Amino acid sequence: MAIIHYSSLDTGAPVLPSVSGQRWIDNLRLILKACLVDGYGSKPAAGWTVGHEHADGFSLSNGEGFINFVSWSASVVSVYLMETISDGSAALAQGYNRRSGPWFDGQSDTGRQYLYASNFYSTFGNKQWMVVADERTAILLWSGYDAVVDSPKQSGGALYFGAYKPVLGGSGFCSLGGNVSNGTPYLASGAWAAGASLRNPVDGTVVQGSSPLYRVGAVNEGYAYIANNKTKLAPALLRPVRASIMGRGLGISGSTSAPYDTHCGLLRGLIAEPGLSDAYLSKVLPVLGVASPTYQDKLRPITLPNGVQWVPLYPHVEDLGVFVSLAAADWE
């Protein structure tokens, strides 16, 4: 298993055109196919395959499930999961067990999982991105327009998709990130507040009850589920905690209310630090040895005293941050 770090700073990385009509779906396709399917420069592909392609959408697979990205507008993409594809002639493929956020086939919920990127398409410049992936899981960070360390909510975002470790064992496939609204880039109710899991993380069945919803569980010691502009951060010892997948819904936690979110398993490669998760990245990086950080330091690995490398994954100033570990043990 190779864990590969890709970024827009790499030699040979795909260049995102600053042209009218270059939509979020177009930029997303360019990035993910280059990293996961084709490779570029000295970076090999992570080992994913294309499920189907359409002018307004595409899907990728790790062999355990499919993630299908569909253009909603120039700045919004909706995300669906499915176990198999039976018809790939449309942007949203037909397939077994299709899901998106709280919605699934046969259910009337109007919510979906949306990725909002108002400053990451068309003529906006300074498009920065980072992907860390292996053949089973991919983690994406993006920001655009603002050349700052702390991305405003309209400029940045993150997505985790692929394999995770369900709470009672077995295998799982999920997508976590964005929002259930197609016009708002964040929710203040938790980290990356929308997502779906192909199977019930407790019993492994397709059945998950009405309106199941999942998110990243980033451990923090703050009073709120959003970042704060703290000025005093100097932990003597780091306390890394594996980030989790949190879920709710009548078939998952027994309630559709966010306060009843329950632990559903562990995410591969994601690490939270309780004293740093709810702080601005501009304050976190100096604590970890990056003096006078620039916006490009959002994309670069940090080498810790024990030799392990972490890459910051702080989507924007309205959400909690975590780190992507490049150590194979954190992806088990």
One Martini backbone bead per residue (centre of mass of N, CA, C, O) as a GRO file, in nm:
protein
  332
    1MET     BB    1   0.091   0.039   0.027
    2ALA     BB    2   0.048   0.367  -0.108
    3ILE     BB    3   0.112   0.692   0.010
    4ILE     BB    4   0.001   0.988  -0.161
    5HIS     BB    5   0.122   1.315  -0.231
    6TYR     BB    6  -0.065   1.584  -0.362
    7SER     BB    7  -0.013   1.898  -0.557
    8SER     BB    8  -0.005   2.221  -0.697
    9LEU     BB    9   0.323   2.225  -0.641
   10ASP     BB   10   0.386   2.025  -0.844
   11THR     BB   11   0.554   1.885  -1.081
   12GLY     BB   12   0.308   1.833  -1.332
   13ALA     BB   13   0.063   1.945  -1.241
   14PRO     BB   14  -0.239   2.026  -1.286
   15VAL     BB   15  -0.389   2.286  -1.463
   16LEU     BB   16  -0.609   2.545  -1.386
   17PRO     BB   17  -0.808   2.718  -1.565
   18SER     BB   18  -0.864   3.078  -1.641
   19VAL     BB   19  -1.177   3.034  -1.759
   20SER     BB   20  -1.457   3.058  -1.909
   21GLY     BB   21  -1.646   2.767  -1.801
   22GLN     BB   22  -1.478   2.656  -1.560
   23ARG     BB   23  -1.589   2.434  -1.364
   24TRP     BB   24  -1.596   2.252  -1.083
   25ILE     BB   25  -1.623   1.978  -1.226
   26ASP     BB   26  -1.372   2.020  -1.409
   27ASN     BB   27  -1.160   2.052  -1.185
   28LEU     BB   28  -1.221   1.792  -1.031
   29ARG     BB   29  -1.158   1.597  -1.261
   30LEU     BB   30  -0.865   1.683  -1.312
   31ILE     BB   31  -0.757   1.609  -1.032
   32LEU     BB   32  -0.862   1.313  -0.972
   33LYS     BB   33  -0.756   1.172  -1.227
   34ALA     BB   34  -0.458   1.242  -1.193
   35CYS     BB   35  -0.423   1.104  -0.908
   36LEU     BB   36  -0.601   0.823  -0.920
   37VAL     BB   37  -0.556   0.723  -1.240
   38ASP     BB   38  -0.285   0.856  -1.401
   39GLY     BB   39  -0.098   1.057  -1.313
   40TYR     BB   40   0.214   1.261  -1.260
   41GLY     BB   41   0.509   1.282  -1.333
   42SER     BB   42   0.640   1.132  -1.034
   43LYS     BB   43   0.334   1.056  -0.987
   44PRO     BB   44   0.146   0.808  -0.918
   45ALA     BB   45  -0.120   0.638  -0.915
   46ALA     BB   46  -0.338   0.518  -0.668
   47GLY     BB   47  -0.572   0.300  -0.813
   48TRP     BB   48  -0.809   0.400  -0.965
   49THR     BB   49  -1.128   0.408  -1.139
   50VAL     BB   50  -1.343   0.453  -1.400
   51GLY     BB   51  -1.688   0.430  -1.433
   52HIS     BB   52  -1.780   0.718  -1.561
   53GLU     BB   53  -1.868   0.953  -1.835
   54HIS     BB   54  -1.959   1.305  -1.846
   55ALA     BB   55  -2.000   1.635  -1.896
   56ASP     BB   56  -2.163   1.645  -1.586
   57GLY     BB   57  -1.993   1.376  -1.503
   58PHE     BB   58  -1.849   1.131  -1.261
   59SER     BB   59  -1.672   0.821  -1.178
   60LEU     BB   60  -1.530   0.635  -0.899
   61SER     BB   61  -1.310   0.348  -0.807
   62ASN     BB   62  -1.188   0.092  -0.551
   63GLY     BB   63  -1.382  -0.185  -0.561
   64GLU     BB   64  -1.619  -0.101  -0.323
   65GLY     BB   65  -1.712   0.158  -0.490
   66PHE     BB   66  -1.898   0.457  -0.584
   67ILE     BB   67  -1.825   0.791  -0.697
   68ASN     BB   68  -2.056   1.063  -0.787
   69PHE     BB   69  -2.018   1.345  -0.988
   70VAL     BB   70  -2.238   1.641  -1.008
   71SER     BB   71  -2.357   1.901  -1.177
   72TRP     BB   72  -2.538   2.194  -1.055
   73SER     BB   73  -2.322   2.420  -1.096
   74ALA     BB   74  -2.051   2.612  -1.135
   75SER     BB   75  -2.015   2.589  -0.785
   76VAL     BB   76  -2.171   2.298  -0.781
   77VAL     BB   77  -2.156   1.968  -0.630
   78SER     BB   78  -2.279   1.649  -0.638
   79VAL     BB   79  -2.292   1.349  -0.421
   80TYR     BB   80  -2.257   0.998  -0.493
   81LEU     BB   81  -2.346   0.664  -0.408
   82MET     BB   82  -2.246   0.323  -0.518
   83GLU     BB   83  -2.202  -0.019  -0.588
   84THR     BB   84  -2.324  -0.002  -0.882
   85ILE     BB   85  -2.327   0.009  -1.247
   86SER     BB   86  -2.588   0.007  -1.510
   87ASP     BB   87  -2.587   0.330  -1.606
   88GLY     BB   88  -2.363   0.578  -1.783
   89SER     BB   89  -2.528   0.808  -1.968
   90ALA     BB   90  -2.530   0.991  -1.719
   91ALA     BB   91  -2.418   1.188  -1.476
   92LEU     BB   92  -2.620   1.013  -1.319
   93ALA     BB   93  -2.603   0.711  -1.234
   94GLN     BB   94  -2.701   0.392  -1.244
   95GLY     BB   95  -2.774   0.195  -0.939
   96TYR     BB   96  -2.688   0.038  -0.651
   97ASN     BB   97  -2.739   0.207  -0.375
   98ARG     BB   98  -2.820   0.508  -0.382
   99ARG     BB   99  -2.645   0.805  -0.244
  100SER     BB  100  -2.708   1.140  -0.068
  101GLY     BB  101  -2.674   1.186   0.217
  102PRO     BB  102  -3.008   1.156   0.323
  103TRP     BB  103  -3.037   1.022   0.049
  104PHE     BB  104  -3.232   0.764  -0.126
  105ASP     BB  105  -3.363   0.533  -0.297
  106GLY     BB  106  -3.712   0.595  -0.237
  107GLN     BB  107  -3.661   0.881  -0.118
  108SER     BB  108  -3.782   1.226  -0.040
  109ASP     BB  109  -3.539   1.369   0.022
  110THR     BB  110  -3.384   1.686  -0.071
  111GLY     BB  111  -3.122   1.614   0.023
  112ARG     BB  112  -2.766   1.655  -0.021
  113GLN     BB  113  -2.438   1.629  -0.130
  114TYR     BB  114  -2.245   1.930  -0.119
  115LEU     BB  115  -2.006   2.115  -0.318
  116TYR     BB  116  -1.873   2.433  -0.241
  117ALA     BB  117  -1.703   2.663  -0.501
  118SER     BB  118  -1.696   2.990  -0.564
  119ASN     BB  119  -1.346   3.009  -0.588
  120PHE     BB  120  -1.307   2.728  -0.809
  121TYR     BB  121  -1.364   2.885  -1.086
  122SER     BB  122  -1.303   3.005  -1.371
  123THR     BB  123  -1.144   3.325  -1.315
  124PHE     BB  124  -1.031   3.230  -1.069
  125GLY     BB  125  -0.758   3.237  -0.867
  126ASN     BB  126  -0.546   3.063  -0.668
  127LYS     BB  127  -0.552   2.749  -0.708
  128GLN     BB  128  -0.564   2.517  -0.442
  129TRP     BB  129  -0.434   2.174  -0.387
  130MET     BB  130  -0.498   1.848  -0.217
  131VAL     BB  131  -0.382   1.500  -0.215
  132VAL     BB  132  -0.455   1.195  -0.032
  133ALA     BB  133  -0.363   0.851  -0.129
  134ASP     BB  134  -0.493   0.538  -0.211
  135GLU     BB  135  -0.663   0.253  -0.331
  136ARG     BB  136  -0.918   0.331  -0.105
  137THR     BB  137  -0.839   0.639  -0.029
  138ALA     BB  138  -0.952   0.991  -0.031
  139ILE     BB  139  -0.808   1.330   0.012
  140LEU     BB  140  -0.945   1.666  -0.008
  141LEU     BB  141  -0.814   1.997  -0.084
  142TRP     BB  142  -0.944   2.342  -0.116
  143SER     BB  143  -0.852   2.666  -0.271
  144GLY     BB  144  -0.951   3.016  -0.351
  145TYR     BB  145  -0.824   3.349  -0.430
  146ASP     BB  146  -0.711   3.338  -0.134
  147ALA     BB  147  -0.386   3.439  -0.005
  148VAL     BB  148  -0.434   3.247   0.267
  149VAL     BB  149  -0.433   3.049   0.542
  150ASP     BB  150  -0.730   3.141   0.618
  151SER     BB  151  -0.999   3.023   0.487
  152PRO     BB  152  -1.270   3.113   0.369
  153LYS     BB  153  -1.575   2.965   0.331
  154GLN     BB  154  -1.586   3.031   0.005
  155SER     BB  155  -1.274   2.901  -0.059
  156GLY     BB  156  -1.307   2.626   0.108
  157GLY     BB  157  -1.238   2.259   0.128
  158ALA     BB  158  -1.348   1.909   0.197
  159LEU     BB  159  -1.275   1.548   0.120
  160TYR     BB  160  -1.393   1.221   0.204
  161PHE     BB  161  -1.317   0.901   0.033
  162GLY     BB  162  -1.412   0.568   0.087
  163ALA     BB  163  -1.257   0.398   0.309
  164TYR     BB  164  -1.355   0.246   0.624
  165LYS     BB  165  -1.400   0.167   0.982
  166PRO     BB  166  -1.623   0.006   1.124
  167VAL     BB  167  -1.724  -0.035   1.450
  168LEU     BB  168  -1.776  -0.375   1.393
  169GLY     BB  169  -1.642  -0.404   1.132
  170GLY     BB  170  -1.523  -0.448   0.835
  171SER     BB  171  -1.653  -0.269   0.559
  172GLY     BB  172  -1.634   0.071   0.413
  173PHE     BB  173  -1.825   0.340   0.235
  174CYS     BB  174  -1.757   0.694   0.188
  175SER     BB  175  -1.880   1.046   0.219
  176LEU     BB  176  -1.710   1.356   0.336
  177GLY     BB  177  -1.868   1.671   0.299
  178GLY     BB  178  -1.995   1.974   0.314
  179ASN     BB  179  -2.351   1.991   0.231
  180VAL     BB  180  -2.719   1.995   0.225
  181SER     BB  181  -2.668   2.260   0.073
  182ASN     BB  182  -2.636   2.442  -0.246
  183GLY     BB  183  -2.563   2.756  -0.097
  184THR     BB  184  -2.371   2.643   0.144
  185PRO     BB  185  -2.040   2.583   0.274
  186TYR     BB  186  -2.165   2.549   0.576
  187LEU     BB  187  -2.170   2.409   0.908
  188ALA     BB  188  -2.190   2.459   1.276
  189SER     BB  189  -2.234   2.123   1.359
  190GLY     BB  190  -1.961   2.036   1.220
  191ALA     BB  191  -1.749   1.847   1.045
  192TRP     BB  192  -1.834   1.824   0.755
  193ALA     BB  193  -2.186   1.807   0.747
  194ALA     BB  194  -2.171   1.582   0.512
  195GLY     BB  195  -2.299   1.242   0.427
  196ALA     BB  196  -2.217   0.894   0.332
  197SER     BB  197  -2.311   0.541   0.354
  198LEU     BB  198  -2.359   0.248   0.206
  199ARG     BB  199  -2.355   0.123   0.497
  200ASN     BB  200  -2.426   0.005   0.786
  201PRO     BB  201  -2.191   0.035   1.049
  202VAL     BB  202  -2.315  -0.199   1.233
  203ASP     BB  203  -2.454  -0.440   1.016
  204GLY     BB  204  -2.404  -0.399   0.686
  205THR     BB  205  -2.656  -0.281   0.574
  206VAL     BB  206  -2.858  -0.092   0.373
  207VAL     BB  207  -3.020  -0.036   0.614
  208GLN     BB  208  -3.075   0.316   0.778
  209GLY     BB  209  -3.316   0.458   0.750
  210SER     BB  210  -3.412   0.776   0.785
  211SER     BB  211  -3.200   1.020   0.708
  212PRO     BB  212  -2.901   0.969   0.685
  213LEU     BB  213  -2.602   1.112   0.854
  214TYR     BB  214  -2.263   1.231   0.793
  215ARG     BB  215  -1.936   1.285   0.960
  216VAL     BB  216  -1.670   1.432   1.093
  217GLY     BB  217  -1.469   1.344   1.382
  218ALA     BB  218  -1.332   1.617   1.565
  219VAL     BB  219  -1.136   1.654   1.817
  220ASN     BB  220  -1.215   1.883   2.092
  221GLU     BB  221  -1.191   2.160   2.356
  222GLY     BB  222  -1.411   2.328   2.278
  223TYR     BB  223  -1.738   2.489   2.272
  224ALA     BB  224  -1.722   2.452   1.960
  225TYR     BB  225  -1.766   2.359   1.596
  226ILE     BB  226  -1.545   2.589   1.560
  227ALA     BB  227  -1.321   2.808   1.494
  228ASN     BB  228  -1.046   2.989   1.655
  229ASN     BB  229  -0.854   3.290   1.743
  230LYS     BB  230  -0.607   3.183   1.884
  231THR     BB  231  -0.294   3.286   2.070
  232LYS     BB  232  -0.259   3.019   2.267
  233LEU     BB  233  -0.022   2.771   2.143
  234ALA     BB  234   0.158   2.514   2.356
  235PRO     BB  235   0.206   2.209   2.334
  236ALA     BB  236   0.412   1.975   2.476
  237LEU     BB  237   0.206   1.751   2.370
  238LEU     BB  238   0.089   1.544   2.148
  239ARG     BB  239  -0.269   1.414   2.082
  240PRO     BB  240  -0.341   1.181   1.888
  241VAL     BB  241  -0.655   1.126   1.704
  242ARG     BB  242  -0.865   0.940   1.550
  243ALA     BB  243  -1.079   0.996   1.325
  244SER     BB  244  -1.430   0.998   1.268
  245ILE     BB  245  -1.743   0.855   1.205
  246MET     BB  246  -2.049   1.023   1.206
  247GLY     BB  247  -2.397   0.951   1.308
  248ARG     BB  248  -2.745   0.980   1.191
  249GLY     BB  249  -3.058   0.848   1.272
  250LEU     BB  250  -3.291   0.612   1.331
  251GLY     BB  251  -3.076   0.373   1.224
  252ILE     BB  252  -2.819   0.485   1.402
  253SER     BB  253  -2.897   0.681   1.678
  254GLY     BB  254  -3.231   0.748   1.698
  255SER     BB  255  -3.170   1.036   1.554
  256THR     BB  256  -3.183   1.352   1.360
  257SER     BB  257  -3.007   1.487   1.570
  258ALA     BB  258  -2.695   1.619   1.619
  259PRO     BB  259  -2.659   1.554   1.938
  260TYR     BB  260  -2.693   1.225   1.843
  261ASP     BB  261  -2.437   1.157   1.750
  262THR     BB  262  -2.246   0.869   1.644
  263HIS     BB  263  -2.018   0.629   1.653
  264CYS     BB  264  -1.904   0.450   1.333
  265GLY     BB  265  -1.584   0.495   1.315
  266LEU     BB  266  -1.282   0.491   1.125
  267LEU     BB  267  -1.048   0.692   0.973
  268ARG     BB  268  -0.822   0.711   0.719
  269GLY     BB  269  -0.544   0.925   0.810
  270LEU     BB  270  -0.700   1.081   1.031
  271ILE     BB  271  -0.602   1.356   1.253
  272ALA     BB  272  -0.652   1.466   1.581
  273GLU     BB  273  -0.605   1.766   1.789
  274PRO     BB  274  -0.760   1.889   2.061
  275GLY     BB  275  -0.589   2.178   2.076
  276LEU     BB  276  -0.617   2.239   1.733
  277SER     BB  277  -0.893   2.195   1.577
  278ASP     BB  278  -1.019   2.501   1.683
  279ALA     BB  279  -0.792   2.645   1.516
  280TYR     BB  280  -0.613   2.840   1.343
  281LEU     BB  281  -0.371   2.773   1.115
  282SER     BB  282  -0.186   3.025   1.169
  283LYS     BB  283  -0.145   2.909   1.476
  284VAL     BB  284  -0.059   2.608   1.433
  285LEU     BB  285   0.204   2.601   1.259
  286PRO     BB  286   0.409   2.727   1.464
  287VAL     BB  287   0.381   2.495   1.673
  288LEU     BB  288   0.500   2.291   1.427
  289GLY     BB  289   0.751   2.483   1.291
  290VAL     BB  290   0.600   2.711   1.109
  291ALA     BB  291   0.724   2.993   1.020
  292SER     BB  292   0.557   3.219   0.869
  293PRO     BB  293   0.306   3.134   0.716
  294THR     BB  294   0.171   3.033   0.416
  295TYR     BB  295  -0.067   2.924   0.197
  296GLN     BB  296   0.124   2.681   0.100
  297ASP     BB  297   0.135   2.532   0.386
  298LYS     BB  298  -0.140   2.376   0.345
  299LEU     BB  299   0.019   2.151   0.139
  300ARG     BB  300   0.243   2.072   0.343
  301PRO     BB  301   0.441   1.879   0.505
  302ILE     BB  302   0.494   1.782   0.848
  303THR     BB  303   0.767   1.727   1.062
  304LEU     BB  304   0.796   1.551   1.332
  305PRO     BB  305   0.998   1.451   1.592
  306ASN     BB  306   0.922   1.133   1.510
  307GLY     BB  307   0.897   1.161   1.169
  308VAL     BB  308   0.619   1.222   1.119
  309GLN     BB  309   0.376   1.306   0.872
  310TRP     BB  310   0.179   1.603   0.826
  311VAL     BB  311  -0.125   1.731   0.682
  312PRO     BB  312  -0.316   1.984   0.654
  313LEU     BB  313  -0.694   1.997   0.730
  314TYR     BB  314  -0.825   2.318   0.672
  315PRO     BB  315  -1.083   2.432   0.510
  316HIS     BB  316  -1.199   2.663   0.719
  317VAL     BB  317  -1.291   2.906   0.964
  318GLU     BB  318  -1.584   2.733   1.014
  319ASP     BB  319  -1.397   2.477   1.078
  320LEU     BB  320  -1.258   2.193   1.153
  321GLY     BB  321  -0.937   2.051   1.210
  322VAL     BB  322  -0.694   1.837   1.056
  323PHE     BB  323  -0.490   1.550   0.974
  324VAL     BB  324  -0.267   1.399   0.742
  325SER     BB  325  -0.125   1.103   0.747
  326LEU     BB  326   0.186   0.933   0.618
  327ALA     BB  327   0.134   0.687   0.793
  328ALA     BB  328   0.050   0.362   0.758
  329ALA     BB  329  -0.076   0.306   1.045
  330ASP     BB  330  -0.314   0.534   0.994
  331TRP     BB  331  -0.446   0.332   0.748
  332GLU     BB  332  -0.554   0.061   0.897
   0.00000   0.00000   0.00000
